[in-house]
Amino acid sequence: MRIPRPHRIPPELVLALVVVLGGVSLWQAWDIASQLRGQARETSRLFGRVVRGLSDPEPGADTETLLQLVRDIRAQGIPLVVTDSAGRPSASANLPFTADLDDPRVAAYAKELDRVNPPIAGPEVGLVQIHYGALPAARRINLLALLQLGLLVTAVALGVWAYRTTVRRDRERLWVAMARESAHQMGTPLMSADAWVERLDAADPRTAPMAEHLRADLERLHRVAHRFERIGRPAKRERVPLGVLAEKVAAYFAPRLPRHENPVTIKVEAPSSGPVVAGDPVLLEWALEALVRNSVDALSGRGGTISISVTEDGTTAQLAVRDDGPGVLPELRATLFEPGVTSKTGGWGIGLALAKRIIEDVHHGRLELKPGGPGATFVATLPVGRV
């Protein structure tokens, strides 16, 4: 079974993002400094003009200076609305629309400006209030800050994703190495056990049935070892009739289920050979066995029925394993298919995680636990297709 490799983030992309983030930061700092220098220069120019107008002995020079000052302030682009003591607009500048002062939109716009900046009032301005907005440069600075924040969030998200991808890749490599080593270690004792079973079969005719059952279990162990050897290798694409697969798995489990105390029965509901899917028969059998074994463990000590059903709805086939056991604890439902999650004492929590990988990662299907009860129902949905 080839485990999909997570997509790695190219180092060039990370470097480019760092360069862009650094460039935006430098651009923002340079722009802010330029705006501050411009404001300082304009303020100094206005101050010099006021001083010159006040010191000019020519009649009307001070009035002309004030009018020019008003024009310069308008040129700054700051939206302004001046209201009297009754709240009526008496002057305005740089409104985003054209309207007379008695237009209701002007008073409404003054209230909008108050949400940006508190109005100026007090002895220095008399009985009026000055409602003002932000400089155009301030809006640019805010946009730059939002852009920088977006790039920073993107960089952090990519970093977290890259870290999780690395952890997952290392975990997958460890899983493949352990699986292959387990298959290798099982080889020698299986060969020895085969020889002992042959001697048992030939020694006494009365032990022949026992030897036959042992031979079947040894064949099963050989298949398990072969499955572990397949981990990390490309999956096969063959015609797999799900009905036949369900009957095969049920036939293996049937003679090995409890029959006397707390009996467990297994049945198959499938239309003849069932729908055919394109996949790896060894891996699909492994996934179905994991689901059935999970139901067997759930019914251990209480008895019940396990049902394997196969259905088809045109483009997909459903392979469902249902039992009438205690069901799945609510606190385990969210992490049920994660490796190591189990409610059984001494359980490894690998079976359901492995089944999900086979169904979803290898065969591009979906494995889910159906809500409700009683018991638990796992449904594997696979695309129906030809090889």
TIBAZA-936372 format. One record per residue (C-alpha): residue number from 1; x, y, z. Coordinates in Angstrom, 1 decimal. Layout:
N
PT:n:u:v:w
PT:NUM:X:Y:Z
...
This chain:
387
PT:n:u:v:w
PT:1:0.0:0.0:0.0
PT:2:1.6:3.3:-1.1
PT:3:0.9:6.0:1.5
PT:4:0.4:9.3:-0.2
PT:5:3.2:11.8:0.3
PT:6:2.1:15.1:1.7
PT:7:2.9:18.0:-0.7
PT:8:6.0:19.8:0.4
PT:9:6.3:23.5:0.3
PT:10:9.2:24.5:-2.0
PT:11:12.0:26.4:-0.2
PT:12:11.8:29.0:-3.0
PT:13:8.2:29.8:-2.1
PT:14:9.0:30.3:1.6
PT:15:12.0:32.5:0.6
PT:16:9.9:34.5:-1.8
PT:17:7.2:35.0:0.9
PT:18:9.9:36.2:3.4
PT:19:11.3:38.6:0.8
PT:20:7.8:39.9:0.0
PT:21:7.0:40.4:3.7
PT:22:10.3:42.2:4.3
PT:23:9.8:44.3:1.2
PT:24:6.3:45.3:2.3
PT:25:7.6:46.2:5.8
PT:26:10.3:48.4:4.3
PT:27:7.9:50.0:1.9
PT:28:5.5:50.7:4.7
PT:29:8.2:52.2:6.9
PT:30:9.5:54.4:4.0
PT:31:5.9:55.5:3.1
PT:32:5.1:56.4:6.7
PT:33:8.4:58.4:7.0
PT:34:7.7:60.2:3.7
PT:35:4.2:61.1:4.8
PT:36:5.5:62.4:8.2
PT:37:8.2:64.4:6.4
PT:38:5.5:65.8:4.0
PT:39:3.2:66.8:6.9
PT:40:6.1:68.4:8.8
PT:41:7.0:70.4:5.6
PT:42:3.4:71.5:5.0
PT:43:2.9:72.5:8.6
PT:44:6.1:74.5:8.5
PT:45:5.0:76.2:5.3
PT:46:1.6:77.1:6.8
PT:47:3.3:78.5:9.9
PT:48:5.6:80.6:7.8
PT:49:2.7:82.0:5.8
PT:50:0.7:82.9:8.9
PT:51:3.7:84.7:10.5
PT:52:4.3:86.6:7.2
PT:53:0.6:87.6:6.9
PT:54:0.5:88.8:10.5
PT:55:3.6:90.9:10.1
PT:56:2.6:92.4:6.8
PT:57:1.6:96.1:7.3
PT:58:-0.5:96.2:4.2
PT:59:-4.2:96.6:4.9
PT:60:-6.2:93.3:4.5
PT:61:-3.0:91.1:4.5
PT:62:-4.2:89.2:7.6
PT:63:-7.6:88.5:6.0
PT:64:-6.0:87.3:2.8
PT:65:-3.7:85.1:4.9
PT:66:-6.7:83.5:6.6
PT:67:-8.4:82.8:3.3
PT:68:-5.3:81.3:1.9
PT:69:-5.0:79.2:5.0
PT:70:-8.5:77.9:4.4
PT:71:-7.6:77.0:0.9
PT:72:-4.5:75.2:2.0
PT:73:-6.5:73.2:4.5
PT:74:-9.0:72.2:1.8
PT:75:-6.1:71.1:-0.4
PT:76:-5.0:68.6:2.4
PT:77:-8.0:66.5:1.5
PT:78:-9.2:66.1:5.1
PT:79:-13.0:65.8:5.2
PT:80:-14.4:68.6:7.5
PT:81:-17.8:69.6:8.7
PT:82:-18.2:72.6:11.1
PT:83:-21.5:72.7:13.1
PT:84:-22.9:75.5:15.3
PT:85:-24.2:75.1:18.9
PT:86:-27.5:73.7:17.6
PT:87:-25.7:71.0:15.5
PT:88:-26.4:72.6:12.2
PT:89:-23.6:72.5:9.6
PT:90:-22.1:76.0:8.9
PT:91:-19.1:75.0:6.8
PT:92:-17.6:72.0:5.1
PT:93:-14.7:70.8:3.1
PT:94:-13.8:67.8:1.0
PT:95:-17.1:66.1:1.3
PT:96:-17.5:62.8:-0.7
PT:97:-20.6:64.3:-2.4
PT:98:-21.9:67.6:-3.6
PT:99:-24.6:69.2:-1.4
PT:100:-25.7:72.4:0.3
PT:101:-25.1:72.8:4.0
PT:102:-28.8:72.4:4.8
PT:103:-28.8:69.0:3.1
PT:104:-29.5:66.2:5.7
PT:105:-26.6:64.2:4.2
PT:106:-24.1:66.8:5.5
PT:107:-25.3:66.4:9.1
PT:108:-25.4:62.6:8.8
PT:109:-21.8:62.7:7.4
PT:110:-20.7:64.7:10.4
PT:111:-21.9:61.9:12.6
PT:112:-20.0:59.4:10.5
PT:113:-16.8:61.5:11.0
PT:114:-17.3:61.4:14.7
PT:115:-17.0:57.6:14.6
PT:116:-13.5:58.1:13.0
PT:117:-12.3:60.9:15.3
PT:118:-14.0:62.7:18.3
PT:119:-15.1:66.2:17.3
PT:120:-13.0:69.3:18.3
PT:121:-14.9:71.6:20.7
PT:122:-13.9:74.0:23.4
PT:123:-12.8:77.6:24.0
PT:124:-10.2:77.5:21.2
PT:125:-12.9:77.1:18.6
PT:126:-15.7:79.0:20.3
PT:127:-19.3:77.6:20.2
PT:128:-18.8:75.4:17.1
PT:129:-17.7:71.9:16.7
PT:130:-15.3:70.6:14.1
PT:131:-15.9:67.1:12.8
PT:132:-13.0:65.8:10.8
PT:133:-11.9:62.5:9.2
PT:134:-8.6:60.9:8.4
PT:135:-5.9:62.1:6.0
PT:136:-5.7:60.2:2.7
PT:137:-2.2:59.2:3.8
PT:138:-3.7:57.6:6.9
PT:139:-6.0:55.5:4.8
PT:140:-3.0:54.3:2.8
PT:141:-1.1:53.4:5.9
PT:142:-4.1:51.4:7.2
PT:143:-4.3:49.5:3.9
PT:144:-0.5:48.8:4.1
PT:145:-0.9:47.5:7.7
PT:146:-3.8:45.2:6.6
PT:147:-1.6:43.9:3.7
PT:148:1.3:43.3:6.0
PT:149:-1.0:41.5:8.5
PT:150:-2.3:39.3:5.7
PT:151:1.1:38.3:4.6
PT:152:2.2:37.6:8.2
PT:153:-0.9:35.4:8.8
PT:154:-0.1:33.6:5.5
PT:155:3.5:33.0:6.5
PT:156:2.5:31.7:9.9
PT:157:-0.1:29.4:8.3
PT:158:2.4:28.1:5.9
PT:159:4.9:27.5:8.7
PT:160:2.4:25.5:10.7
PT:161:1.3:23.5:7.6
PT:162:4.9:22.8:6.8
PT:163:5.6:21.6:10.4
PT:164:2.6:19.3:10.4
PT:165:3.5:18.0:7.0
PT:166:7.0:17.1:8.2
PT:167:5.7:15.4:11.3
PT:168:3.2:13.4:9.3
PT:169:5.9:12.4:6.7
PT:170:8.2:11.2:9.5
PT:171:5.4:9.3:11.1
PT:172:4.5:7.6:7.8
PT:173:8.1:6.6:7.2
PT:174:8.3:5.1:10.7
PT:175:5.0:3.2:10.0
PT:176:6.4:1.7:6.8
PT:177:9.6:0.7:8.4
PT:178:7.9:-1.0:11.3
PT:179:5.5:-2.8:9.0
PT:180:8.2:-4.2:6.8
PT:181:10.3:-5.2:9.8
PT:182:7.4:-7.0:11.3
PT:183:6.8:-8.9:8.1
PT:184:10.5:-9.9:8.0
PT:185:10.5:-11.0:11.7
PT:186:7.4:-13.2:11.1
PT:187:9.1:-15.1:8.2
PT:188:11.3:-17.5:10.3
PT:189:8.7:-18.7:12.9
PT:190:6.1:-19.2:10.2
PT:191:8.4:-21.5:8.3
PT:192:9.0:-23.5:11.5
PT:193:5.3:-23.6:12.3
PT:194:4.6:-24.9:8.7
PT:195:7.0:-27.8:9.3
PT:196:5.5:-28.7:12.7
PT:197:2.0:-28.7:11.2
PT:198:3.2:-31.1:8.4
PT:199:4.5:-33.5:11.1
PT:200:1.3:-33.2:13.1
PT:201:-0.7:-34.1:10.0
PT:202:1.4:-37.1:9.1
PT:203:1.8:-38.5:12.7
PT:204:-1.8:-39.5:13.5
PT:205:-4.9:-39.5:11.4
PT:206:-6.9:-38.3:14.4
PT:207:-4.9:-35.1:14.4
PT:208:-5.5:-34.4:10.7
PT:209:-8.6:-32.1:11.3
PT:210:-6.5:-30.1:13.9
PT:211:-3.7:-29.8:11.4
PT:212:-6.0:-28.6:8.8
PT:213:-7.3:-25.8:11.0
PT:214:-3.7:-24.9:12.0
PT:215:-2.7:-24.9:8.4
PT:216:-5.5:-22.5:7.6
PT:217:-4.4:-20.1:10.4
PT:218:-0.8:-20.3:9.2
PT:219:-1.9:-19.5:5.7
PT:220:-3.7:-16.5:7.2
PT:221:-0.5:-15.4:9.0
PT:222:1.4:-15.7:5.7
PT:223:-1.2:-13.4:4.1
PT:224:-0.9:-10.9:6.9
PT:225:2.9:-10.9:6.6
PT:226:2.4:-10.4:2.8
PT:227:0.1:-7.4:3.5
PT:228:2.7:-5.8:5.7
PT:229:5.3:-6.2:3.0
PT:230:2.9:-4.3:0.6
PT:231:2.9:-1.2:2.8
PT:232:4.8:1.6:1.0
PT:233:4.5:-0.1:-2.4
PT:234:2.2:0.8:-5.3
PT:235:-1.4:-0.5:-5.0
PT:236:-2.8:-2.9:-7.6
PT:237:-5.8:-2.0:-9.9
PT:238:-7.9:-5.1:-10.4
PT:239:-11.6:-6.0:-10.6
PT:240:-12.9:-6.6:-7.1
PT:241:-16.5:-7.9:-6.7
PT:242:-17.5:-6.6:-3.3
PT:243:-20.1:-9.4:-2.8
PT:244:-17.5:-12.1:-3.2
PT:245:-15.2:-10.1:-0.9
PT:246:-17.8:-9.9:1.8
PT:247:-18.6:-13.6:1.6
PT:248:-14.9:-14.5:1.8
PT:249:-14.3:-12.4:4.9
PT:250:-17.5:-13.7:6.5
PT:251:-16.4:-17.3:5.8
PT:252:-13.1:-16.7:7.5
PT:253:-14.6:-15.2:10.7
PT:254:-17.6:-17.6:11.0
PT:255:-15.9:-20.7:12.4
PT:256:-13.8:-18.5:14.8
PT:257:-16.6:-16.6:16.5
PT:258:-18.0:-17.6:19.9
PT:259:-20.8:-20.2:19.6
PT:260:-21.7:-21.2:23.1
PT:261:-21.5:-18.5:25.7
PT:262:-22.4:-15.1:24.3
PT:263:-22.6:-16.3:20.7
PT:264:-21.7:-14.0:17.9
PT:265:-23.2:-14.6:14.4
PT:266:-22.2:-13.0:11.1
PT:267:-24.3:-12.7:7.9
PT:268:-23.9:-11.2:4.5
PT:269:-26.4:-9.2:2.5
PT:270:-25.2:-8.8:-1.1
PT:271:-26.6:-9.2:-4.6
PT:272:-24.8:-12.3:-5.9
PT:273:-21.2:-11.2:-6.5
PT:274:-22.1:-7.6:-5.8
PT:275:-20.9:-4.4:-7.6
PT:276:-17.4:-4.5:-9.0
PT:277:-14.8:-1.8:-8.1
PT:278:-11.3:-1.2:-9.4
PT:279:-8.8:-1.6:-6.6
PT:280:-6.4:-3.8:-4.7
PT:281:-8.1:-7.0:-3.5
PT:282:-5.6:-7.7:-0.8
PT:283:-5.9:-4.2:0.7
PT:284:-9.7:-4.1:0.4
PT:285:-10.0:-7.4:2.2
PT:286:-7.6:-6.1:4.9
PT:287:-9.8:-3.0:5.4
PT:288:-13.0:-5.1:5.6
PT:289:-11.5:-7.5:8.0
PT:290:-10.4:-4.5:10.2
PT:291:-14.1:-3.3:10.3
PT:292:-15.4:-6.8:11.1
PT:293:-12.8:-7.3:13.8
PT:294:-13.8:-4.1:15.4
PT:295:-17.4:-5.3:15.5
PT:296:-16.2:-8.6:17.0
PT:297:-14.4:-6.8:19.7
PT:298:-17.5:-4.7:20.4
PT:299:-19.6:-7.8:20.9
PT:300:-17.0:-9.7:23.0
PT:301:-18.6:-10.8:26.3
PT:302:-22.1:-9.9:25.3
PT:303:-22.9:-11.6:22.0
PT:304:-24.8:-10.3:19.0
PT:305:-24.9:-10.1:15.3
PT:306:-22.6:-8.7:12.7
PT:307:-24.1:-7.8:9.3
PT:308:-22.0:-7.1:6.1
PT:309:-24.2:-5.5:3.4
PT:310:-23.2:-4.5:-0.1
PT:311:-25.3:-2.0:-2.1
PT:312:-24.9:0.1:-5.3
PT:313:-26.4:3.4:-6.4
PT:314:-25.0:3.8:-9.9
PT:315:-21.6:5.5:-9.6
PT:316:-20.6:4.3:-6.1
PT:317:-20.8:1.1:-4.1
PT:318:-21.4:1.0:-0.4
PT:319:-19.9:-1.7:1.9
PT:320:-21.4:-1.5:5.4
PT:321:-20.5:-3.4:8.5
PT:322:-23.1:-3.2:11.2
PT:323:-23.3:-4.6:14.7
PT:324:-25.7:-4.4:17.6
PT:325:-23.1:-3.8:20.3
PT:326:-22.8:-0.8:22.7
PT:327:-21.8:1.6:19.9
PT:328:-19.0:4.2:20.0
PT:329:-18.5:6.5:22.9
PT:330:-19.4:10.2:22.0
PT:331:-15.9:11.4:23.1
PT:332:-14.2:9.0:20.6
PT:333:-16.3:9.9:17.5
PT:334:-14.2:12.9:16.5
PT:335:-10.8:11.0:16.7
PT:336:-12.0:7.5:16.0
PT:337:-10.0:7.0:12.8
PT:338:-6.8:8.5:14.3
PT:339:-3.9:6.0:15.0
PT:340:-3.7:4.9:18.6
PT:341:-7.3:5.8:19.5
PT:342:-9.1:2.8:21.0
PT:343:-11.6:2.0:23.8
PT:344:-10.3:-1.5:24.3
PT:345:-7.9:-2.4:27.0
PT:346:-4.6:-3.3:25.4
PT:347:-5.8:-2.3:22.0
PT:348:-3.4:-0.6:19.5
PT:349:-5.9:1.6:17.8
PT:350:-4.6:0.7:14.3
PT:351:-7.4:-1.2:12.6
PT:352:-9.8:1.6:11.9
PT:353:-7.0:4.0:11.0
PT:354:-5.6:1.5:8.5
PT:355:-9.1:0.8:7.0
PT:356:-9.6:4.6:6.5
PT:357:-6.2:4.9:4.8
PT:358:-7.0:2.0:2.4
PT:359:-10.5:3.2:1.5
PT:360:-9.7:7.0:1.2
PT:361:-6.0:7.4:0.4
PT:362:-5.5:4.4:-1.8
PT:363:-9.0:3.9:-3.4
PT:364:-10.3:7.5:-3.2
PT:365:-13.4:6.5:-1.4
PT:366:-14.9:7.5:1.9
PT:367:-15.2:5.7:5.3
PT:368:-17.4:7.0:8.0
PT:369:-19.3:6.1:11.1
PT:370:-23.0:6.5:10.6
PT:371:-24.7:8.5:13.5
PT:372:-27.3:6.8:15.6
PT:373:-27.7:3.3:16.9
PT:374:-28.1:0.9:18.4
PT:375:-24.7:-0.5:17.8
PT:376:-22.3:0.9:15.3
PT:377:-22.4:1.1:11.5
PT:378:-19.3:1.8:9.4
PT:379:-19.9:2.5:5.7
PT:380:-17.2:2.5:3.1
PT:381:-18.2:4.2:-0.1
PT:382:-16.1:3.3:-3.2
PT:383:-16.3:4.5:-6.8
PT:384:-17.6:1.9:-9.2
PT:385:-15.3:1.7:-12.2
PT:386:-13.4:-0.5:-14.7
PT:387:-9.8:-1.4:-14.6
